[in-house]
Amino acid sequence: MATILITGAAQRIGLDLAKHFLNKGDKLIITYRTKHASVNELLELGAICLACDFEQSDAVEKLVEQVKSHTNELSAIIHNASSWDCESKNPDFNSLFDNMMNIHAKVPYLLNLALTPLLQNSSDEHSDIIHITDYVVEKGSPKHIAYAASKAALDNLTRSFSAKLAPKVKVNSIAPSLIIFNDHDDDAYRAKTLKKSIMALEPGTAEVINGIEMILNSNYMTGRTLQLDGGRHLK
Protein backbone atom coordinates (compact mmCIF):
# COMPACT_ATOMS: atom_id res chain seq x y z
CA MET A 1 0.00 0.00 0.00
CA ALA A 2 1.43 3.33 -1.08
CA THR A 3 1.21 6.49 1.03
CA ILE A 4 0.59 9.50 -1.19
CA LEU A 5 0.29 13.23 -0.55
CA ILE A 6 -1.63 15.34 -3.08
CA THR A 7 -1.90 19.10 -2.69
CA GLY A 8 -5.07 20.79 -3.88
CA ALA A 9 -7.18 17.66 -4.29
CA ALA A 10 -10.70 18.84 -3.48
CA GLN A 11 -11.85 19.51 -7.04
CA ARG A 12 -11.35 18.79 -10.73
CA ILE A 13 -8.20 16.81 -11.63
CA GLY A 14 -7.00 16.56 -8.04
CA LEU A 15 -10.31 15.15 -6.86
CA ASP A 16 -10.45 12.44 -9.52
CA LEU A 17 -6.83 11.59 -8.82
CA ALA A 18 -7.57 11.28 -5.11
CA LYS A 19 -10.49 8.94 -5.78
CA HIS A 20 -8.29 6.86 -8.07
CA PHE A 21 -5.73 6.18 -5.36
CA LEU A 22 -8.38 5.56 -2.72
CA ASN A 23 -10.05 3.02 -4.98
CA LYS A 24 -6.69 1.27 -5.28
CA GLY A 25 -6.52 0.99 -1.49
CA ASP A 26 -3.64 3.44 -1.02
CA LYS A 27 -3.25 5.62 2.05
CA LEU A 28 -3.99 9.15 0.92
CA ILE A 29 -3.31 12.55 2.43
CA ILE A 30 -4.73 15.56 0.62
CA THR A 31 -4.78 19.29 1.18
CA TYR A 32 -7.63 21.63 0.40
CA ARG A 33 -8.19 25.36 0.73
CA THR A 34 -12.00 25.48 0.51
CA LYS A 35 -14.08 22.75 2.09
CA HIS A 36 -16.26 21.72 -0.83
CA ALA A 37 -18.71 18.84 -0.40
CA SER A 38 -16.05 16.71 -2.08
CA VAL A 39 -13.89 16.92 1.04
CA ASN A 40 -16.53 15.10 3.06
CA GLU A 41 -16.77 12.54 0.28
CA LEU A 42 -13.02 11.93 0.43
CA LEU A 43 -13.14 11.66 4.21
CA GLU A 44 -15.82 8.99 3.93
CA LEU A 45 -13.62 7.12 1.46
CA GLY A 46 -10.79 7.11 3.98
CA ALA A 47 -8.60 10.04 2.97
CA ILE A 48 -6.81 12.24 5.49
CA CYS A 49 -7.92 15.74 4.52
CA LEU A 50 -5.89 18.71 5.78
CA ALA A 51 -7.11 22.29 5.48
CA CYS A 52 -4.27 24.42 4.16
CA ASP A 53 -4.14 27.97 2.80
CA PHE A 54 -0.74 28.33 1.17
CA GLU A 55 -1.08 32.12 1.19
CA GLN A 56 -0.47 32.00 4.95
CA SER A 57 3.21 32.41 5.82
CA ASP A 58 3.30 29.42 8.17
CA ALA A 59 1.15 27.11 6.03
CA VAL A 60 3.96 24.86 4.82
CA GLU A 61 5.48 24.48 8.27
CA LYS A 62 2.11 23.50 9.75
CA LEU A 63 1.36 21.12 6.90
CA VAL A 64 4.70 19.34 7.28
CA GLU A 65 4.03 18.76 10.97
CA GLN A 66 0.55 17.45 10.22
CA VAL A 67 1.82 15.07 7.55
CA LYS A 68 4.50 13.77 9.90
CA SER A 69 1.87 13.16 12.56
CA HIS A 70 0.08 10.78 10.19
CA THR A 71 3.00 8.94 8.58
CA ASN A 72 6.75 8.49 8.72
CA GLU A 73 7.04 7.62 5.04
CA LEU A 74 5.71 8.78 1.69
CA SER A 75 5.61 6.89 -1.59
CA ALA A 76 4.82 10.02 -3.59
CA ILE A 77 4.12 13.73 -3.41
CA ILE A 78 1.96 15.13 -6.21
CA HIS A 79 1.99 18.92 -6.41
CA ASN A 80 -1.40 19.77 -7.86
CA ALA A 81 -2.36 22.92 -5.91
CA SER A 82 -2.68 25.79 -8.36
CA SER A 83 -4.18 29.18 -9.07
CA TRP A 84 -5.35 30.41 -12.48
CA ASP A 85 -5.13 34.12 -11.68
CA CYS A 86 -4.07 36.51 -14.43
CA GLU A 87 -3.17 40.12 -15.19
CA SER A 88 -6.57 41.04 -16.67
CA LYS A 89 -8.38 39.98 -13.47
CA ASN A 90 -5.83 41.17 -10.92
CA PRO A 91 -4.39 44.67 -11.50
CA ASP A 92 -2.15 44.33 -8.42
CA PHE A 93 0.70 42.91 -10.47
CA ASN A 94 3.10 42.92 -7.53
CA SER A 95 0.93 40.62 -5.40
CA LEU A 96 -0.14 38.60 -8.43
CA PHE A 97 3.44 37.68 -9.27
CA ASP A 98 4.29 36.87 -5.66
CA ASN A 99 1.17 34.73 -5.26
CA MET A 100 1.84 32.79 -8.45
CA MET A 101 5.45 32.15 -7.50
CA ASN A 102 4.42 31.13 -4.00
CA ILE A 103 1.77 28.54 -4.86
CA HIS A 104 3.51 27.10 -7.94
CA ALA A 105 7.19 27.26 -6.98
CA LYS A 106 7.96 28.19 -3.37
CA VAL A 107 5.45 25.82 -1.78
CA PRO A 108 6.61 22.76 -3.78
CA TYR A 109 10.24 23.76 -3.14
CA LEU A 110 9.74 23.93 0.62
CA LEU A 111 7.60 20.78 0.82
CA ASN A 112 10.11 18.77 -1.22
CA LEU A 113 12.95 19.78 1.08
CA ALA A 114 10.99 19.26 4.30
CA LEU A 115 9.47 15.91 3.31
CA THR A 116 12.55 14.36 1.71
CA PRO A 117 13.20 12.20 4.81
CA LEU A 118 9.71 10.67 4.45
CA LEU A 119 10.35 9.92 0.77
CA GLN A 120 13.69 8.38 1.67
CA ASN A 121 11.93 6.21 4.29
CA SER A 122 9.63 4.65 1.71
CA SER A 123 9.77 0.85 1.61
CA ASP A 124 9.36 1.01 -2.17
CA GLU A 125 12.44 0.75 -4.38
CA HIS A 126 11.76 4.31 -5.54
CA SER A 127 9.56 7.10 -4.28
CA ASP A 128 8.30 9.96 -6.42
CA ILE A 129 7.75 13.68 -6.64
CA ILE A 130 5.47 14.78 -9.46
CA HIS A 131 5.02 18.45 -10.35
CA ILE A 132 1.91 19.42 -12.32
CA THR A 133 3.16 22.23 -14.53
CA ASP A 134 1.47 23.47 -17.72
CA TYR A 135 1.79 23.50 -21.48
CA VAL A 136 2.51 27.26 -21.31
CA VAL A 137 5.94 26.51 -19.83
CA GLU A 138 7.01 25.74 -23.40
CA LYS A 139 5.88 28.99 -25.04
CA GLY A 140 4.75 31.47 -22.38
CA SER A 141 1.37 33.17 -22.25
CA PRO A 142 0.63 36.86 -22.94
CA LYS A 143 -2.64 36.59 -20.98
CA HIS A 144 -1.18 34.72 -17.99
CA ILE A 145 2.36 36.07 -17.73
CA ALA A 146 2.96 35.58 -14.00
CA TYR A 147 1.24 32.20 -14.05
CA ALA A 148 3.39 30.96 -16.94
CA ALA A 149 6.58 32.21 -15.29
CA SER A 150 5.75 30.45 -12.02
CA LYS A 151 4.97 27.16 -13.76
CA ALA A 152 8.28 27.49 -15.63
CA ALA A 153 10.01 27.84 -12.26
CA LEU A 154 8.30 24.64 -11.11
CA ASP A 155 9.44 22.91 -14.29
CA ASN A 156 13.03 23.91 -13.50
CA LEU A 157 12.70 22.56 -9.95
CA THR A 158 11.97 19.18 -11.49
CA ARG A 159 15.48 18.91 -12.89
CA SER A 160 17.21 20.29 -9.81
CA PHE A 161 15.42 17.98 -7.38
CA SER A 162 15.82 14.95 -9.64
CA ALA A 163 19.59 15.43 -9.54
CA LYS A 164 19.61 16.11 -5.81
CA LEU A 165 17.42 13.21 -4.70
CA ALA A 166 18.44 10.40 -7.07
CA PRO A 167 18.52 7.46 -7.04
CA LYS A 168 15.93 6.86 -4.32
CA VAL A 169 13.51 9.62 -5.34
CA LYS A 170 12.39 10.15 -8.93
CA VAL A 171 11.23 13.66 -9.77
CA ASN A 172 9.17 14.35 -12.90
CA SER A 173 6.59 16.77 -14.28
CA ILE A 174 3.35 16.52 -16.16
CA ALA A 175 2.57 19.48 -18.42
CA PRO A 176 -1.08 19.47 -19.53
CA SER A 177 -2.99 21.85 -21.72
CA LEU A 178 -6.77 21.40 -21.85
CA ILE A 179 -7.85 18.41 -19.76
CA ILE A 180 -11.43 19.23 -18.71
CA PHE A 181 -13.63 22.27 -19.23
CA ASN A 182 -15.27 24.17 -16.41
CA ASP A 183 -19.04 23.86 -16.11
CA HIS A 184 -19.41 27.58 -16.85
CA ASP A 185 -17.42 27.49 -20.12
CA ASP A 186 -19.76 28.41 -22.97
CA ASP A 187 -19.97 26.73 -26.37
CA ALA A 188 -17.98 29.44 -28.13
CA TYR A 189 -15.10 29.16 -25.67
CA ARG A 190 -15.11 25.36 -25.89
CA ALA A 191 -15.05 25.40 -29.70
CA LYS A 192 -12.20 27.94 -29.76
CA THR A 193 -10.16 26.00 -27.21
CA LEU A 194 -10.60 22.63 -28.93
CA LYS A 195 -9.13 24.11 -32.12
CA LYS A 196 -5.85 24.86 -30.34
CA SER A 197 -4.66 21.24 -30.44
CA ILE A 198 -4.41 18.87 -33.37
CA MET A 199 -6.31 16.20 -31.42
CA ALA A 200 -9.23 18.65 -30.96
CA LEU A 201 -10.78 16.93 -27.96
CA GLU A 202 -11.35 17.21 -24.22
CA PRO A 203 -9.39 14.20 -22.97
CA GLY A 204 -10.70 14.05 -19.40
CA THR A 205 -8.89 13.50 -16.12
CA ALA A 206 -8.07 9.88 -16.97
CA GLU A 207 -5.34 11.25 -19.24
CA VAL A 208 -3.51 12.79 -16.26
CA ILE A 209 -4.19 9.79 -14.02
CA ASN A 210 -2.73 7.44 -16.63
CA GLY A 211 0.30 9.68 -17.01
CA ILE A 212 0.91 9.74 -13.29
CA GLU A 213 0.58 5.96 -13.07
CA MET A 214 3.11 5.59 -15.88
CA ILE A 215 5.60 7.75 -13.98
CA LEU A 216 5.00 5.93 -10.70
CA ASN A 217 5.48 2.55 -12.37
CA SER A 218 8.74 3.56 -14.04
CA ASN A 219 12.07 2.69 -12.44
CA TYR A 220 14.08 4.80 -14.85
CA MET A 221 12.36 8.08 -15.71
CA THR A 222 13.49 11.11 -13.74
CA GLY A 223 14.05 14.80 -14.42
CA ARG A 224 11.66 14.67 -17.37
CA THR A 225 8.35 16.21 -18.38
CA LEU A 226 5.40 14.25 -19.75
CA GLN A 227 3.60 16.51 -22.24
CA LEU A 228 -0.18 16.08 -22.33
CA ASP A 229 -1.11 18.76 -24.86
CA GLY A 230 -2.89 16.93 -27.67
CA GLY A 231 -0.20 17.97 -30.11
CA ARG A 232 -0.82 21.63 -29.39
CA HIS A 233 2.86 22.38 -29.95
CA LEU A 234 2.38 21.43 -33.62
CA LYS A 235 -0.34 24.00 -34.35
Order of alpha helices (4+ residues) and beta strands (2+ residues): beta-alpha-beta-alpha-beta-alpha-beta-alpha-alpha-beta-alpha-beta-alpha-alpha-beta
